[in-house]
Amino acid sequence: MISDPHGTLSNWTVSGSDLCSWSGVTCVEGILISGCSVEER
């Protein structure tokens, strides 16, 4: 990722333990990542 002018990935952090709370991440039962969409908003 070179730039994120709209802050779409602002809550994606290395220390973030709850990946299912990240913008664009879809999870099943809150534990299994089932999709990821980071298209421009």
SVG drawing of the C-alpha trace seen along z (x, -y; Angstrom):
<svg xmlns="http://www.w3.org/2000/svg" viewBox="-21 -12 25 31">
<polyline fill="none" stroke="black" stroke-width="0.4" points="0.0,0.0 1.5,-3.3 -1.1,-5.6 -4.5,-5.6 -5.9,-9.1 -9.4,-8.2 -8.1,-6.4 -9.8,-3.2 -7.1,-1.1 -6.6,-3.4 -7.7,-0.7 -5.4,2.0 -2.6,2.2 0.1,4.7 -0.9,5.0 -4.6,5.3 -5.8,8.5 -9.4,8.5 -8.9,8.7 -12.7,9.1 -13.1,5.5 -10.8,4.1 -12.5,2.1 -13.3,4.3 -12.8,7.6 -15.7,10.0 -15.8,12.8 -17.9,15.9 -18.9,16.2 -16.5,13.5 -13.4,15.7 -12.9,16.9 -12.0,14.4 -14.3,15.1 -13.5,12.0 -11.6,8.9 -12.6,5.9 -10.4,2.7 -11.8,1.0 -11.8,-2.8 -14.6,-4.3"/>
</svg>
